[in-house]
Amino acid sequence: SDLQKQEERGELLQPLIFVSLVLCSVLLYFKVSLMDPGFVKPEEEAKEGEDKGQGVVIPQIPGDIKLRRCGYCLVKQPMRAKHCQLCQHCVRRYDHHCPWLENCVGERNHPLFIAYLSVQLVVLLWGGHVAWSGLYFEQSQEWLQHNIFLLVSFLLIFIFTIVVLLLLLSHLYLISCNTTTWEFMSHHRISYLRHSELENPFDQGIILNLWRFFC
């Protein structure tokens, strides 16, 4: 049959890979959006929270900066944690609250968030290539009527690709510096950064920063 001939020629492999990537992207989306991003539990000890959130002790941080109690959920905040008013929880190594996920991006789901963006970027680039390959350009109204769907699809895919690419690159840059979106945007308002001798006391070099984040 035609299906068997296509399978023998390897023509079914690419569609199967594409569908698998789409399914992987959907699963990652639900995983990141539904999982605990690193909520600070009331019963946890402050010191334990600091060890988990920081990984190692950073001597450049002034010793007079003490862990403070959150004014909303009344838990002792580990260093690099922040209270999210939308989630009503303090989140370890808080990065940002993502409106598309309806969840915070924090210590536990940040690596999976990067994986989701990476897979989504591959899917968008592949979909953009498919849409572009189906277009043939002619200056006529009949051509526009027959290709308007592909043209709109390509434009939408192009816009989303730019957004995802910029978001992924910005996060990879911040990860390589061992900082978060919140720390980068609010450096002047965070006590452990404002009073530190170094601009970024958590930076341990690009390789070690990436290793600690992903591994």
Phi, psi and chi 1 to 4 in degrees:
 res  aa     phi    psi   chi1   chi2   chi3   chi4
   1 SER       -  169.9   63.2      -      -      -
   2 ASP   -63.2  -35.4  -67.2  -20.9      -      -
   3 LEU   -65.7  -40.6 -171.3   61.8      -      -
   4 GLN   -66.8  -38.9  -70.3  177.9  -25.3      -
   5 LYS   -64.9  -41.0  -68.3  179.7 -179.2  178.6
   6 GLN   -64.5  -36.7  -71.4  178.2  -19.4      -
   7 GLU   -67.7  -39.6 -175.9  178.0    0.7      -
   8 GLU   -65.8  -34.6  -69.0  174.0   -3.1      -
   9 ARG   -81.8   -4.2  -68.1 -164.9  -60.9  -95.1
  10 GLY    78.9   16.0      -      -      -      -
  11 GLU   -76.3  -16.0  -64.5  177.5   -1.9      -
  12 LEU   -89.7  -11.6  -63.4  179.9      -      -
  13 LEU   -66.4  -46.5 -178.1   60.7      -      -
  14 GLN   -62.1  -46.7  -71.4 -171.1   -0.2      -
  15 PRO   -60.1  -36.9  -24.4   34.0      -      -
  16 LEU   -66.6  -41.1  -72.9  175.9      -      -
  17 ILE   -64.1  -41.9  -65.1  175.4      -      -
  18 PHE   -63.3  -45.6 -178.9   78.2      -      -
  19 VAL   -63.0  -38.9  171.4      -      -      -
  20 SER   -63.3  -40.1  -61.2      -      -      -
  21 LEU   -65.8  -39.4  -74.3  172.9      -      -
  22 VAL   -63.3  -44.9  172.2      -      -      -
  23 LEU   -63.5  -40.3  -70.1  176.3      -      -
  24 CYS   -62.1  -40.7 -179.6      -      -      -
  25 SER   -63.6  -42.5  174.4      -      -      -
  26 VAL   -65.2  -43.3  172.5      -      -      -
  27 LEU   -63.7  -41.4  -69.3  175.3      -      -
  28 LEU   -64.6  -37.8  -78.2  171.1      -      -
  29 TYR   -59.8  -49.3  172.0   83.7      -      -
  30 PHE   -68.2  -35.4  -76.6  108.1      -      -
  31 LYS   -62.7  -48.4  177.1   66.6  174.9  177.1
  32 VAL   -67.8  -38.0  175.6      -      -      -
  33 SER   -76.8  -26.1   62.0      -      -      -
  34 LEU  -100.7  -16.3  -64.3  176.8      -      -
  35 MET   -82.9  162.1   74.4  178.2  -65.9      -
  36 ASP   -70.2  117.4  178.1   -4.0      -      -
  37 PRO   -76.5   -4.1   29.0  -34.4      -      -
  38 GLY   121.5   43.0      -      -      -      -
  39 PHE   -63.3  137.9  -65.6  136.4      -      -
  40 VAL   -80.8  120.6 -179.5      -      -      -
  41 LYS   -86.4  143.0  -56.2  -61.6 -170.2  -60.7
  42 PRO   -61.4  -31.0  -22.2   32.7      -      -
  43 GLU   -82.0   -6.6   64.5  -86.4   10.1      -
  44 GLU   -78.9  145.3  -68.0  175.5  -12.6      -
  45 GLU   -75.9  146.0  -65.6  -67.9  -24.6      -
  46 ALA   -61.5  -40.5      -      -      -      -
  47 LYS   -66.1  -39.7 -174.2  177.1 -175.7  -58.1
  48 GLU   -62.4  -40.8  179.0 -173.8   -5.4      -
  49 GLY   -63.6  -36.9      -      -      -      -
  50 GLU   -67.8  -40.1 -175.0  176.1    1.6      -
  51 ASP   -63.4  -40.2  -68.7  -21.4      -      -
  52 LYS   -72.1  -43.3  -72.2 -178.4  179.8  178.8
  53 GLY   -72.2  -28.0      -      -      -      -
  54 GLN  -104.5  -31.6 -151.1  174.1  -49.6      -
  55 GLY    84.5  -50.0      -      -      -      -
  56 VAL  -136.8  159.6  -67.1      -      -      -
  57 VAL   -80.9  131.1  176.9      -      -      -
  58 ILE  -103.2  108.6  -53.2  -62.0      -      -
  59 PRO   -69.5  -18.4   24.2  -33.2      -      -
  60 GLN   -74.7  -12.3  -68.6   84.5   -6.3      -
  61 ILE   -80.3  128.4  -63.2  175.6      -      -
  62 PRO   -55.6  139.5  -23.3   32.3      -      -
  63 GLY   -74.1  -15.2      -      -      -      -
  64 ASP   -82.5   -2.6   57.8  -15.7      -      -
  65 ILE   -85.5  115.6  -62.5  178.1      -      -
  66 LYS  -105.3  156.0  -61.5  179.6 -179.7  179.3
  67 LEU   -65.5  133.3  -59.6 -178.3      -      -
  68 ARG  -105.7  158.9   69.5 -176.4 -173.6   89.9
  69 ARG   -90.5  131.9 -170.4  171.4  -66.5  -84.0
  70 CYS   -64.5  135.2  176.1      -      -      -
  71 GLY   -77.6   -8.2      -      -      -      -
  72 TYR  -102.6  -56.1  -64.5   96.0      -      -
  73 CYS  -103.1    0.6   53.1      -      -      -
  74 LEU    62.0   26.8  -57.3  179.2      -      -
  75 VAL  -102.4  153.5  -61.6      -      -      -
  76 LYS   -74.3  121.6  -76.1 -172.0  176.4 -179.6
  77 GLN   -81.1  124.1  -72.9 -175.7  -25.6      -
  78 PRO   -65.6  159.7  -15.7   28.4      -      -
  79 MET   -60.0  140.0 -168.1  168.6  -69.9      -
  80 ARG    77.9    6.1  -48.5 -169.2   77.6  177.6
  81 ALA   -91.4  155.3      -      -      -      -
  82 LYS  -147.6  147.2 -177.8 -176.8 -179.1  -63.4
  83 HIS   -82.8  130.0 -177.2   86.3      -      -
  84 CYS  -101.3  118.2  175.9      -      -      -
  85 GLN   -72.6  -21.3  -63.2 -170.0   17.6      -
  86 LEU   -78.2  -39.2  -65.3  174.8      -      -
  87 CYS   -88.0  -15.8  -66.3      -      -      -
  88 GLN    60.8   38.3  -66.2  -62.0  -47.9      -
  89 HIS  -146.6  154.7  -75.6  -73.5      -      -
  90 CYS   -85.1  136.2  -73.3      -      -      -
  91 VAL  -118.1  129.9 -179.3      -      -      -
  92 ARG   -67.6  140.6  -61.7  179.5 -176.6  -81.5
  93 ARG    42.2   54.6 -157.5 -179.6 -177.1  -82.8
  94 TYR   -61.4  129.1  174.7   87.3      -      -
  95 ASP  -103.8  -61.3 -171.0   86.9      -      -
  96 HIS  -168.3  166.0   70.8  -75.0      -      -
  97 HIS   -98.4  119.3 -178.0   92.4      -      -
  98 CYS   -91.6  116.6 -179.0      -      -      -
  99 PRO   -68.0  -25.3   23.9  -32.5      -      -
 100 TRP   -74.4  -29.6  -55.5  105.8      -      -
 101 LEU   -92.6  -17.6  -62.9  172.8      -      -
 102 GLU    56.6   38.3  -73.3  -67.6  -26.7      -
 103 ASN  -157.0  159.6 -166.2   13.7      -      -
 104 CYS   -79.1  153.8  -77.0      -      -      -
 105 VAL  -105.8  115.0  175.4      -      -      -
 106 GLY  -138.3 -156.3      -      -      -      -
 107 GLU   -57.1  -42.1 -178.3 -178.2   76.8      -
 108 ARG   -83.6  -35.3  -65.5 -171.2   62.0 -170.4
 109 ASN  -107.8    2.6   63.9  -10.5      -      -
 110 HIS   -62.7  -45.3 -158.7  169.5      -      -
 111 PRO   -60.4  -39.2  -25.4   35.6      -      -
 112 LEU   -68.2  -31.3  -74.2  177.0      -      -
 113 PHE   -63.8  -40.6  178.5   71.2      -      -
 114 ILE   -65.4  -41.2  -61.8  -60.7      -      -
 115 ALA   -62.7  -40.4      -      -      -      -
 116 TYR   -62.4  -45.6  165.4   69.8      -      -
 117 LEU   -62.3  -38.9  -70.5  179.0      -      -
 118 SER   -65.5  -46.8  -58.4      -      -      -
 119 VAL   -65.3  -40.3  174.4      -      -      -
 120 GLN   -62.6  -37.3 -168.9   65.3   41.7      -
 121 LEU   -65.7  -41.5 -179.3   61.4      -      -
 122 VAL   -62.2  -43.6  173.2      -      -      -
 123 VAL   -62.0  -43.6  170.8      -      -      -
 124 LEU   -66.2  -42.1  -73.1  169.2      -      -
 125 LEU   -63.7  -41.8  -71.1  173.0      -      -
 126 TRP   -65.3  -46.0 -162.2  -26.9      -      -
 127 GLY   -63.1  -38.5      -      -      -      -
 128 GLY   -64.0  -38.3      -      -      -      -
 129 HIS   -64.5  -41.5  171.6   71.8      -      -
 130 VAL   -64.7  -43.7  171.7      -      -      -
 131 ALA   -64.5  -41.4      -      -      -      -
 132 TRP   -67.2  -39.1  179.2  -98.3      -      -
 133 SER   -67.1  -21.7   63.1      -      -      -
 134 GLY   -86.0   -5.6      -      -      -      -
 135 LEU   -91.9  137.1  -71.1  171.8      -      -
 136 TYR  -132.6  129.2   59.2   94.8      -      -
 137 PHE   -94.7  129.1  -65.8   95.9      -      -
 138 GLU  -142.5  144.9  -67.3 -179.4    4.7      -
 139 GLN   -90.2   78.4  -65.0 -177.5   -8.1      -
 140 SER  -154.0  154.1   65.0      -      -      -
 141 GLN   -68.7  -33.0 -174.0  174.2   -1.1      -
 142 GLU   -64.5  -38.6 -176.9  179.8   -4.7      -
 143 TRP   -63.1  -41.7  173.6   88.1      -      -
 144 LEU   -64.6  -38.4 -174.3   61.2      -      -
 145 GLN   -65.4  -36.5  -68.8  176.3   -9.9      -
 146 HIS   -81.9  -20.0  -75.9   87.3      -      -
 147 ASN  -120.0    8.5  -67.3  -87.9      -      -
 148 ILE   -62.0  -37.1 -174.3   65.9      -      -
 149 PHE   -65.7  -45.9  177.0   75.1      -      -
 150 LEU   -65.4  -37.7  -86.0  177.7      -      -
 151 LEU   -66.4  -45.0 -171.1   60.0      -      -
 152 VAL   -65.3  -40.2  171.4      -      -      -
 153 SER   -61.4  -43.5  -62.1      -      -      -
 154 PHE   -65.2  -41.2  175.9   77.2      -      -
 155 LEU   -64.1  -42.5  -69.2  176.0      -      -
 156 LEU   -64.7  -44.0  -71.5  175.4      -      -
 157 ILE   -62.5  -39.5  -69.9  173.1      -      -
 158 PHE   -62.9  -43.7  177.3   77.5      -      -
 159 ILE   -63.9  -48.0  -66.6  172.8      -      -
 160 PHE   -64.9  -34.0  -74.7  125.8      -      -
 161 THR   -64.0  -43.5  -59.9      -      -      -
 162 ILE   -61.9  -43.7  -64.0  -61.2      -      -
 163 VAL   -62.7  -48.8  171.9      -      -      -
 164 VAL   -65.9  -40.0  172.7      -      -      -
 165 LEU   -62.5  -46.6  178.3   61.3      -      -
 166 LEU   -64.4  -39.9  -68.1  176.5      -      -
 167 LEU   -64.8  -43.7 -172.1   59.7      -      -
 168 LEU   -65.3  -44.7  178.5   60.6      -      -
 169 LEU   -63.9  -40.2  -69.5  177.6      -      -
 170 SER   -65.6  -39.3   64.3      -      -      -
 171 HIS   -69.1  -40.0  -87.2  -86.1      -      -
 172 LEU   -64.3  -36.8  -71.0  175.8      -      -
 173 TYR   -64.3  -46.6  168.3   74.7      -      -
 174 LEU   -64.3  -38.7  -66.6  175.7      -      -
 175 ILE   -64.3  -40.8  -68.3  167.1      -      -
 176 SER   -65.4  -21.6   67.4      -      -      -
 177 CYS   -96.9   -1.5  -61.1      -      -      -
 178 ASN    55.7   51.2 -162.7   -0.2      -      -
 179 THR  -135.5  170.2 -171.3      -      -      -
 180 THR  -117.5  167.1   63.8      -      -      -
 181 THR   -60.2  -41.8  -57.7      -      -      -
 182 TRP   -63.4  -45.0  172.4   57.9      -      -
 183 GLU   -66.1  -36.8  -69.1  172.3  -19.3      -
 184 PHE   -68.0  -41.1 -179.5   78.4      -      -
 185 MET   -81.0  -28.0  -60.0  -65.2  -67.5      -
 186 SER  -121.1   34.3  -54.4      -      -      -
 187 HIS   -55.9  -39.1 -173.0  -80.6      -      -
 188 HIS   -74.5  -12.9   60.9  -73.0      -      -
 189 ARG  -105.8   -4.8  -64.7 -167.8  -69.0  113.8
 190 ILE   -98.3  122.7  -57.7  174.3      -      -
 191 SER   -62.2  -44.2   58.7      -      -      -
 192 TYR   -71.9  -13.4   59.6   81.0      -      -
 193 LEU   -97.7  -38.5  -65.2  178.9      -      -
 194 ARG   -65.2  -35.5 -172.2  173.5   67.0 -112.0
 195 HIS   -97.7    4.5  -61.0  -63.9      -      -
 196 SER   -80.8  148.5  174.7      -      -      -
 197 GLU   -70.1  -28.1  -63.2  177.3   -0.8      -
 198 LEU  -100.8  151.6  -60.0  177.1      -      -
 199 GLU   -64.4  -38.9 -176.8  176.6   -4.9      -
 200 ASN  -135.4   95.8  179.5   13.2      -      -
 201 PRO   -70.7  -10.7   25.9  -34.7      -      -
 202 PHE   -92.2  -10.5  -57.1  104.2      -      -
 203 ASP   -69.3  120.9 -171.9    5.9      -      -
 204 GLN  -120.2   20.8  -62.6  176.8  -55.8      -
 205 GLY    99.7  148.2      -      -      -      -
 206 ILE   -58.2  -48.1  -65.1  177.0      -      -
 207 ILE   -63.2  -48.1  -63.8  177.3      -      -
 208 LEU   -67.8  -35.1 -169.1   56.4      -      -
 209 ASN   -63.1  -45.3  -69.5  -22.1      -      -
 210 LEU   -66.2  -40.5  -67.0  173.6      -      -
 211 TRP   -61.8  -46.5  175.2  -94.9      -      -
 212 ARG   -66.4  -33.5  -71.8 -171.0  178.9  -81.8
 213 PHE   -73.1  -49.0 -178.8   85.2      -      -
 214 PHE   -89.6  -21.8  -71.4  107.1      -      -
 215 CYS  -114.4      -  -56.2      -      -      -
